[in-house]
Amino acid sequence: MDDDIVPFSQLAHEAFESNPADQILGPTNFEGSFLSPQQAGYAAKGPNGNGIVVTHDPLSGKHGKLINDPIHGAYRLDPACTLIFDTREFQRMRRLKQLGMAYYVFPGASHNRFEHSLGVAHLAYRFATQLWHAQPQELEIDRSDIRVVGLAGLCHDLGHGPFSHVFDREFLRQKGIFNWEHEEMSAKMLDHIIDENQIDVFSENDLCRIKKLITSGHEAPPKSPEASTTTASATPSENRWLGEIVANGRNSIDVDKFDYLARDAYYCGTKVACDFSRIMQFSRVIGDEICYKYTEYMNLHELFHARATMHRSVYTHKKSKAIEFMVVDALLEAEPALRICDKIYNPKDFVLLDDGILDLIENFDVLGPLLNNVDEGHHARIKSAQAIISRLRKRQLYKYVTDAPVPVEALERGQWVPPTPQDIVSHYHGNGDVQLSIDDVLMHEHKIDYSMSNKNPLDNVHFYDYIGDPNKRKLRTDQISSMVVSAFQEKRIRLYSRNADPKVITALHEAFESWLRYRFGGHVEASTPAKPLRQQQAAEGLATTRAMKRGRNLFAGNGGGGGDDRSTKQACGG
């Protein structure tokens, strides 16, 4: 491997050295009770399909680690999980912030993808086990199937790059890379962990199933001509419903969402109204999919409403987005020297990429000589990246200017085309005292939805009426409540400026309003009013204060000491 990029955080962490086999002691039911091999589900049908042959389980006599989690409490993970997360590759997720740059806005949001992955693994085990216990005769699964689902939950985020989705949705796309998905890299990283750490307890079939479950959320749900009411006569042999637990491509109801909404809200100091435990408790498998009791319709609606609320208030916070723009600019400047894009295909290289890359750039003068094949001509670009990071450290952020909603009519008719920086600058008709540059303008198309674009995800959910009901049906929104939202997507266009000069901000605001009038007539207005030039006013106020103080000192020097200067203090602001 060509180690020409070593993140700063990586320099402080030696390769993880331990023997995970020494840390696992015996199989349990994931609540602490020990199981026999038969109870643990490691059994196979005999040659005639009737007899049972207990197969050898390499993890028999082991138990997983007990995790004390602030979200889910104390739980025990399968020993197979220990083999995976006690590796250098998995421990990398301790250096990936779950919410990326939102940590700069929400100081409590310091949690990482590591603990989120453990939480998803726990919920995946719990959900699959609950379904199995509720329908033991109908579901043709055993403990090994539940283990596969749990491992998929554990490994589903292995392929994330630095700074959460900023890496793949912003940085890589600006480099012209549009076909890279972190789910596919997660599958590659799992293969790498197995090979690099010589883990031989999983069959090839199990590994294929785990990787299939990780990527299932990005596959189109199976199309079926079934009517809205269907009787399930038998469970499909491939147990397709197992793929809906971790990453649900059918309707986006999955344990990944359960964990990140609860965890992110907890660490950001917000609240989520959805009861995830109740959703799992009132779930049943009918046909080839997970269905829910009809009484859970509004609870599921709250799930998607909570997601939209978190996107609006946390994930796409206007300050967080400004910081994301700065990070992307810094990475683009550093790319020629660090060759980040060369590291996204090979897991051996990808494991070196984490949030510490900003520290590497910031301390490149010291750490650069440790890297191989760095062209001297790239140092100017590194200096530019360092200047951006310096602004970030000093909180001299790119400026949010304003935003405006995109009319629903324009979206429905397919008439919406986002403006370019050139569009905005060309609509500035000032008096010539400000020169706007398209290099200072940043546009962000801000989209909030219920996880399935402009569609209601509950339209893809089937419900049952009572426990043991073999029928599944869809529910219309008007059958539940007249207060459920009718629109499931909104878009706003946001305007930012790299230049923090108040005069430039005011000019951009005027240009944006002019473009809105040109594009939508008088039907759409900017949501944020233009702010006064506060910095300029503050400077003028400071000059006035200093002048008054000089006058007061002069008065005191002429024998005015001891006089009451309260009126002067009031004039100066107290």
DRENLO-707386 format. One line per 4 residues: number of its first residue (from 1); for each residue x, y, z of C-alpha. Coordinates in nm, 2 decimals, padded with zeros to 4 digits. Last residue first. Layout:
NUM) X:Y:Z; ...
***
This chain:
574) -02.39:05.24:03.01; -02.43:05.28:02.63; -02.20:05.57:02.58; -02.47:05.83:02.63
570) -02.57:05.66:02.95; -02.22:05.67:03.07; -02.20:06.04:02.99; -02.52:06.10:03.19
566) -02.37:05.91:03.48; -02.06:06.13:03.48; -02.11:06.28:03.84; -01.81:06.50:03.91
562) -01.53:06.36:04.13; -01.26:06.49:03.91; -01.36:06.80:03.71; -01.03:06.98:03.77
558) -00.92:07.03:03.41; -00.78:06.68:03.39; -01.13:06.53:03.46; -01.28:06.73:03.17
554) -01.00:06.60:02.94; -01.08:06.25:03.06; -01.44:06.30:02.98; -01.37:06.43:02.63
550) -01.14:06.14:02.56; -01.41:05.90:02.67; -01.66:06.08:02.44; -01.43:06.03:02.15
546) -01.38:05.67:02.23; -01.75:05.61:02.25; -01.81:05.78:01.92; -01.54:05.57:01.75
542) -01.70:05.26:01.89; -02.04:05.36:01.76; -01.90:05.41:01.41; -01.74:05.07:01.43
538) -02.06:04.91:01.55; -02.25:05.08:01.27; -02.01:04.94:01.01; -02.04:04.59:01.17
534) -02.41:04.62:01.19; -02.47:04.70:00.82; -02.84:04.65:00.86; -02.99:04.31:00.79
530) -03.19:04.23:00.48; -03.50:04.04:00.57; -03.49:03.66:00.59; -03.76:03.46:00.41
526) -03.69:03.61:00.07; -04.02:03.67:-00.11; -04.22:03.46:-00.36; -04.54:03.56:-00.54
522) -04.42:03.90:-00.67; -04.30:03.77:-01.00; -04.16:03.42:-00.97; -03.83:03.43:-01.17
518) -03.77:03.80:-01.22; -03.91:03.89:-00.87; -03.69:03.62:-00.72; -03.39:03.74:-00.91
514) -03.43:04.09:-00.78; -03.46:03.95:-00.42; -03.14:03.76:-00.47; -02.96:04.07:-00.61
510) -03.07:04.27:-00.31; -02.95:04.00:-00.07; -02.62:03.98:-00.25; -02.57:04.35:-00.22
506) -02.64:04.34:00.16; -02.39:04.05:00.20; -02.13:04.24:-00.01; -02.17:04.55:00.21
502) -02.14:04.34:00.52; -01.80:04.20:00.40; -01.81:03.82:00.49; -01.70:03.71:00.15
498) -01.76:03.33:00.10; -02.13:03.42:00.06; -02.43:03.20:00.11; -02.78:03.18:-00.06
494) -03.04:02.92:00.01; -03.30:02.78:-00.22; -03.59:02.61:-00.05; -03.75:02.28:-00.13
490) -04.04:02.11:00.03; -04.16:01.75:00.03; -04.44:01.54:00.17; -04.74:01.76:00.10
486) -05.08:01.67:00.24; -04.99:01.67:00.60; -05.20:01.46:00.84; -05.47:01.68:01.01
482) -05.77:01.51:00.85; -05.70:01.19:01.04; -05.69:00.81:01.00; -05.92:00.71:00.71
478) -05.83:01.03:00.53; -05.47:00.91:00.51; -05.56:00.60:00.33; -05.47:00.27:00.48
474) -05.32:-00.03:00.30; -05.42:-00.39:00.37; -05.28:-00.71:00.52; -05.47:-01.02:00.59
470) -05.36:-01.32:00.81; -05.48:-01.15:01.13; -05.31:-01.32:01.42; -05.30:-01.00:01.63
466) -05.56:-00.76:01.50; -05.63:-00.53:01.21; -05.32:-00.56:00.98; -05.13:-00.29:00.80
462) -04.93:-00.25:00.48; -04.69:00.03:00.42; -04.60:00.17:00.08; -04.85:00.46:00.10
458) -04.69:00.53:00.44; -04.39:00.66:00.25; -04.59:00.96:00.13; -04.43:01.06:-00.20
454) -04.26:01.39:-00.28; -03.91:01.25:-00.23; -03.92:00.92:-00.03; -03.76:01.01:00.30
450) -04.04:01.22:00.44; -03.90:01.53:00.27; -03.68:01.84:00.32; -03.47:01.97:00.04
446) -03.24:02.28:00.06; -03.09:02.36:-00.28; -02.77:02.54:-00.17; -02.61:02.82:-00.36
442) -02.27:02.97:-00.29; -02.16:03.31:-00.42; -01.81:03.45:-00.36; -01.66:03.31:-00.68
438) -01.95:03.47:-00.87; -01.80:03.81:-00.78; -02.00:04.11:-00.67; -01.85:04.46:-00.70
434) -01.99:04.70:-00.45; -01.99:05.08:-00.48; -02.15:05.06:-00.82; -02.49:05.20:-00.74
430) -02.65:04.86:-00.72; -02.83:04.67:-00.99; -02.75:04.31:-00.89; -02.95:04.07:-01.11
426) -02.64:03.94:-01.29; -02.49:03.83:-00.96; -02.78:03.60:-00.89; -02.79:03.42:-01.23
422) -02.41:03.39:-01.23; -02.42:03.21:-00.89; -02.65:02.96:-01.06; -03.03:02.94:-01.01
418) -03.20:02.60:-00.95; -03.43:02.49:-01.23; -03.79:02.43:-01.13; -04.05:02.39:-01.41
414) -04.13:02.03:-01.35; -04.50:02.11:-01.32; -04.52:01.98:-00.96; -04.20:02.16:-00.85
410) -04.31:02.49:-01.00; -04.65:02.46:-00.85; -04.50:02.38:-00.50; -04.33:02.72:-00.51
406) -03.96:02.71:-00.41; -03.92:02.87:-00.07; -03.67:03.15:-00.02; -03.33:03.19:00.14
402) -03.11:03.45:00.29; -02.75:03.56:00.33; -02.57:03.29:00.53; -02.21:03.40:00.56
398) -01.90:03.19:00.53; -01.75:03.15:00.88; -01.50:03.35:01.07; -01.54:03.12:01.37
394) -01.17:03.14:01.45; -01.12:02.77:01.39; -01.32:02.79:01.07; -01.12:03.09:00.94
390) -00.80:02.89:01.01; -00.95:02.60:00.82; -00.99:02.83:00.52; -00.64:02.96:00.55
386) -00.50:02.61:00.58; -00.68:02.51:00.25; -00.51:02.81:00.08; -00.18:02.71:00.22
382) -00.23:02.36:00.09; -00.30:02.49:-00.25; 00.03:02.69:-00.24; 00.21:02.37:-00.12
378) 00.10:02.17:-00.43; 00.40:02.27:-00.64; 00.63:02.09:-00.40; 00.47:01.76:-00.51
374) 00.40:01.52:-00.23; 00.52:01.18:-00.33; 00.54:01.02:00.02; 00.40:01.16:00.34
370) 00.60:01.22:00.65; 00.73:01.55:00.52; 00.37:01.68:00.52; 00.33:01.62:00.89
366) 00.50:01.93:01.02; 00.40:02.19:00.76; 00.08:01.99:00.70; -00.05:02.08:01.04
362) -00.38:02.23:00.93; -00.41:01.98:00.65; -00.35:01.68:00.87; -00.58:01.83:01.14
358) -00.85:01.86:00.87; -00.79:01.50:00.78; -00.87:01.39:01.13; -01.23:01.34:01.03
354) -01.14:01.01:00.88; -00.96:00.86:00.57; -00.70:00.61:00.64; -00.94:00.32:00.62
350) -01.00:00.41:00.25; -00.65:00.31:00.16; -00.67:-00.05:00.25; -01.04:-00.04:00.15
346) -00.95:00.04:-00.21; -01.20:00.25:-00.40; -01.21:00.58:-00.21; -00.83:00.64:-00.17
342) -00.75:00.79:-00.51; -01.01:01.06:-00.44; -00.81:01.19:-00.15; -00.50:01.26:-00.35
338) -00.33:01.44:-00.06; -00.14:01.71:-00.25; -00.39:01.76:-00.54; -00.69:01.72:-00.30
334) -00.59:01.99:-00.05; -00.77:02.28:-00.23; -01.08:02.06:-00.28; -01.06:01.95:00.08
330) -01.05:02.31:00.21; -01.35:02.41:-00.02; -01.55:02.11:00.11; -01.47:02.20:00.47
326) -01.58:02.56:00.41; -01.91:02.46:00.24; -01.97:02.23:00.53; -01.92:02.52:00.77
322) -02.19:02.72:00.59; -02.42:02.42:00.60; -02.38:02.38:00.97; -02.46:02.75:01.02
318) -02.79:02.71:00.81; -02.89:02.40:01.00; -02.93:02.12:00.74; -02.89:01.82:00.98
314) -03.02:02.00:01.28; -03.35:02.20:01.26; -03.48:02.11:00.91; -03.33:01.76:00.88
310) -03.44:01.69:01.24; -03.79:01.80:01.17; -03.82:01.60:00.85; -03.70:01.29:01.04
306) -03.94:01.35:01.32; -04.23:01.38:01.07; -04.12:01.05:00.92; -04.14:00.87:01.26
302) -04.44:01.07:01.36; -04.63:00.92:01.06; -04.53:00.58:01.19; -04.69:00.66:01.53
298) -04.99:00.80:01.34; -05.04:00.47:01.16; -04.96:00.25:01.46; -05.33:00.16:01.54
294) -05.34:-00.02:01.20; -05.10:-00.29:01.34; -04.79:-00.30:01.13; -04.66:-00.51:00.84
290) -04.32:-00.65:00.77; -04.30:-00.79:00.42; -04.30:-01.11:00.21; -04.64:-01.25:00.30
286) -04.74:-01.12:00.64; -04.46:-01.06:00.89; -04.58:-00.89:01.21; -04.50:-00.56:01.38
282) -04.68:-00.42:01.69; -04.38:-00.46:01.92; -04.14:-00.31:01.67; -04.35:00.01:01.63
278) -04.41:00.03:02.00; -04.03:00.03:02.07; -03.98:00.31:01.82; -04.22:00.55:02.00
274) -04.21:00.86:01.78; -04.22:01.20:01.96; -03.86:01.29:01.91; -03.71:01.56:02.13
270) -03.41:01.80:02.10; -03.09:01.84:02.30; -02.85:01.77:02.02; -02.72:01.46:02.18
266) -03.06:01.31:02.25; -03.20:01.41:01.91; -02.91:01.25:01.73; -02.94:00.93:01.93
262) -03.32:00.89:01.89; -03.32:00.98:01.52; -03.01:00.78:01.45; -03.13:00.47:01.62
258) -03.48:00.44:01.48; -03.36:00.53:01.13; -03.11:00.25:01.12; -03.38:00.03:01.28
254) -03.59:00.05:00.96; -03.90:00.21:00.82; -03.78:00.34:00.48; -04.09:00.23:00.28
250) -03.98:-00.05:00.04; -03.60:00.01:00.05; -03.58:-00.08:00.42; -03.22:-00.08:00.54
246) -03.17:-00.26:00.87; -03.50:-00.45:00.92; -03.64:-00.45:00.57; -03.39:-00.71:00.43
242) -03.53:-00.97:00.67; -03.86:-00.93:00.49; -03.72:-01.11:00.18; -03.73:-01.44:00.38
238) -03.59:-01.63:00.08; -03.84:-01.92:00.12; -04.14:-01.68:00.10; -04.37:-01.73:00.40
234) -04.69:-01.90:00.32; -05.06:-01.84:00.26; -05.06:-01.47:00.32; -05.40:-01.33:00.24
230) -05.39:-00.99:00.06; -05.60:-00.67:00.08; -05.47:-00.38:-00.13; -05.45:-00.61:-00.43
226) -05.14:-00.79:-00.53; -04.98:-00.71:-00.86; -04.63:-00.71:-00.70; -04.33:-00.50:-00.76
222) -04.02:-00.58:-00.54; -03.88:-00.28:-00.37; -03.61:-00.09:-00.57; -03.27:-00.14:-00.43
218) -03.09:00.12:-00.23; -03.21:00.00:00.11; -03.09:-00.36:00.02; -02.72:-00.25:00.03
214) -02.65:-00.36:00.39; -02.88:-00.66:00.37; -02.70:-00.79:00.06; -02.37:-00.75:00.23
210) -02.48:-00.96:00.52; -02.63:-01.23:00.29; -02.31:-01.26:00.09; -02.11:-01.29:00.42
206) -02.35:-01.56:00.54; -02.32:-01.75:00.21; -01.94:-01.73:00.22; -01.95:-01.89:00.57
202) -01.84:-01.69:00.87; -01.61:-01.82:01.14; -01.29:-01.76:00.95; -01.17:-01.41:01.06
198) -00.82:-01.37:00.93; -00.79:-01.00:01.04; -00.71:-00.86:00.70; -00.94:-01.10:00.51
194) -01.25:-01.06:00.72; -01.20:-00.69:00.77; -01.14:-00.64:00.40; -01.46:-00.82:00.31
190) -01.65:-00.60:00.56; -01.48:-00.29:00.40; -01.60:-00.39:00.06; -01.96:-00.42:00.18
186) -01.94:-00.08:00.36; -01.79:00.06:00.03; -02.11:-00.04:-00.15; -02.32:00.13:00.12
182) -02.10:00.44:00.10; -02.21:00.49:-00.26; -01.98:00.62:-00.54; -02.14:00.67:-00.88
178) -02.13:01.05:-00.89; -01.76:01.13:-00.89; -01.70:01.46:-01.08; -01.47:01.62:-00.82
174) -01.76:01.84:-00.71; -01.96:01.52:-00.66; -01.69:01.38:-00.44; -01.69:01.68:-00.21
170) -02.06:01.73:-00.18; -02.27:01.42:-00.16; -01.99:01.17:-00.08; -01.78:01.36:00.17
166) -02.05:01.59:00.31; -02.25:01.28:00.39; -02.07:01.22:00.72; -01.77:01.44:00.78
162) -01.50:01.19:00.67; -01.61:00.89:00.46; -01.88:00.63:00.54; -01.81:00.28:00.42
158) -01.83:00.10:00.76; -02.18:00.24:00.80; -02.39:-00.08:00.76; -02.14:-00.30:00.95
154) -02.32:-00.35:01.28; -02.67:-00.35:01.13; -02.56:-00.62:00.88; -02.40:-00.81:01.17
150) -02.74:-00.80:01.35; -02.92:-00.93:01.04; -02.67:-01.22:01.00; -02.70:-01.31:01.37
146) -03.08:-01.32:01.33; -03.04:-01.57:01.04; -02.81:-01.78:01.25; -03.06:-01.78:01.54
142) -03.32:-01.96:01.32; -03.55:-01.87:01.04; -03.85:-02.02:00.87; -04.11:-01.78:01.00
138) -04.46:-01.92:01.04; -04.42:-02.15:01.34; -04.22:-01.91:01.56; -04.44:-01.61:01.48
134) -04.42:-01.37:01.78; -04.08:-01.51:01.89; -03.93:-01.47:01.55; -04.07:-01.12:01.51
130) -03.92:-01.02:01.85; -03.59:-01.18:01.76; -03.57:-00.99:01.43; -03.65:-00.66:01.61
126) -03.40:-00.71:01.89; -03.12:-00.83:01.68; -03.16:-00.53:01.45; -03.20:-00.30:01.74
122) -02.87:-00.42:01.89; -02.69:-00.39:01.56; -02.83:-00.04:01.50; -02.71:00.06:01.85
118) -02.36:-00.07:01.79; -02.35:00.11:01.46; -02.46:00.44:01.63; -02.18:00.39:01.88
114) -01.91:00.38:01.61; -02.07:00.64:01.39; -01.96:00.90:01.64; -02.12:01.11:01.91
110) -02.00:01.47:01.97; -02.34:01.63:01.91; -02.34:01.80:02.25; -02.17:02.11:02.11
106) -02.45:02.17:01.86; -02.32:02.42:01.60; -01.97:02.30:01.54; -02.09:01.94:01.60
102) -02.32:01.99:01.30; -02.00:01.95:01.10; -02.04:01.58:01.07; -02.35:01.45:01.24
98) -02.22:01.10:01.32; -01.87:01.22:01.38; -01.62:00.98:01.23; -01.31:00.91:01.44
94) -01.47:00.63:01.65; -01.57:00.48:01.31; -01.20:00.39:01.26; -01.25:00.13:01.53
90) -01.41:-00.09:01.26; -01.10:-00.10:01.05; -00.86:-00.14:01.34; -01.05:-00.45:01.46
86) -01.24:-00.53:01.78; -01.56:-00.44:01.61; -01.58:-00.74:01.38; -01.48:-01.03:01.62
82) -01.69:-00.87:01.89; -02.00:-00.87:01.66; -01.97:-01.25:01.62; -02.00:-01.27:02.00
78) -02.35:-01.14:01.97; -02.42:-00.81:02.14; -02.53:-00.77:02.50; -02.75:-00.48:02.61
74) -02.75:-00.21:02.88; -02.95:00.10:02.82; -03.09:00.18:02.47; -03.00:00.55:02.43
70) -02.73:00.61:02.69; -02.56:00.28:02.60; -02.40:00.03:02.84; -02.27:-00.25:02.61
66) -02.21:-00.60:02.74; -01.98:-00.79:02.51; -02.06:-01.11:02.34; -02.07:-01.46:02.47
62) -01.87:-01.77:02.38; -01.92:-02.14:02.44; -02.02:-02.20:02.08; -01.86:-01.94:01.85
58) -01.73:-02.19:01.60; -02.08:-02.34:01.58; -02.07:-02.71:01.49; -02.40:-02.83:01.34
54) -02.68:-03.00:01.52; -02.85:-03.23:01.28; -03.23:-03.23:01.29; -03.43:-03.51:01.12
50) -03.72:-03.43:00.88; -03.57:-03.29:00.56; -03.45:-03.63:00.45; -03.09:-03.53:00.45
46) -03.12:-03.37:00.79; -03.24:-03.02:00.85; -02.98:-02.79:01.00; -02.91:-02.66:01.35
42) -02.72:-02.37:01.50; -03.03:-02.21:01.65; -02.89:-02.10:01.98; -03.14:-02.33:02.15
38) -02.98:-02.63:01.98; -02.63:-02.51:02.05; -02.73:-02.45:02.42; -02.80:-02.10:02.53
34) -02.68:-01.88:02.81; -02.89:-01.60:02.95; -02.75:-01.25:02.93; -03.01:-01.06:02.73
30) -02.86:-01.13:02.39; -02.99:-01.49:02.41; -02.64:-01.59:02.51; -02.34:-01.77:02.36
26) -02.01:-01.79:02.56; -01.68:-01.62:02.66; -01.55:-01.36:02.42; -01.25:-01.15:02.51
22) -00.96:-01.40:02.44; -01.09:-01.45:02.08; -01.06:-01.07:02.04; -00.68:-01.10:02.06
18) -00.55:-00.75:02.09; -00.34:-00.50:01.89; -00.53:-00.21:01.73; -00.28:-00.04:01.49
14) -00.12:00.26:01.66; -00.33:00.57:01.71; -00.17:00.91:01.73; -00.06:00.91:01.36
10) -00.41:00.81:01.26; -00.55:01.13:01.42; -00.33:01.33:01.19; -00.45:01.15:00.88
6) -00.18:00.95:00.70; -00.17:01.00:00.32; 00.11:00.88:00.10; 00.10:00.53:00.25
2) 00.12:00.35:-00.08; 00.00:00.00:00.00
***
